[in-house]
C-alpha cells in the first residue's frame, strides 16, 4: 500500500531509519549513481554549442 501524503512518507522514512541500521549502506550506491549520472550529463551538455548557457537554463540560473 502506498502512502497518500507527504507526512505519511516522512513518517515511514523515519521508521525505516530508526529500525534499519543498514539504511545508509543500502541507499549509498543509488545516490552515488545519481550523482555520477548527473556529472556525466552536465559534461555532455557543456560540450555542446552554447552548452554553458543551456546548463544554466537547466539550473535556472539565467
N, C-alpha and C positions, 0 to 999 in steps of 0.2 A: 504494500500500500504506500502510495506516495503522499508526502506531507503537502498540505494545501497552502500553508502560509510561511512567510519568511521566519516568523518566530518559531514555528514548528521545526523548520530546518536548522535553525541555530540551536534549539534545544537538543535535537537529535545529534548534531555535531558535538555539542558539549558532553553529552553522554558517551559518545564514541571516544573522545579524547580522555575522559576520566576512566573509562573501563578498558581501553586497549593501549597498553604501554608501547606497542609497536607501531602506532599510527604514523609517526614521523617517518620511520623506516619504510613503511608501505607507500606513503604518499610521495616521498622524495624522488623516486625515478620518474614519476609522472610530471612533477613540477620541473625537474631538470630538463626533461624532454620538451616541455612547453617553452622554456627559456631558450634552449638551443634552437628550436624551430623558429622562434621569433628573430633571433640573431641572424640566422641564415636568410630569412625572408627580408629583413632590413638591408642586409648586404646586397641582396639581389636587386632590391628597389634602388639602392644607391648607385648601382652600376648602370641603371637606365638613364637615358637622356632626361634631364631635369629631375633626376632621382631624389636629390635632397629636398627639392620643392614638394615632390609627391609625398615623400615620407613626412614632411612637416604637416601636410594636409591630413594625412592619416592620423598623426599625433595631435591634430587640432592646434598646431602652433601658428598657423597663418590664417 
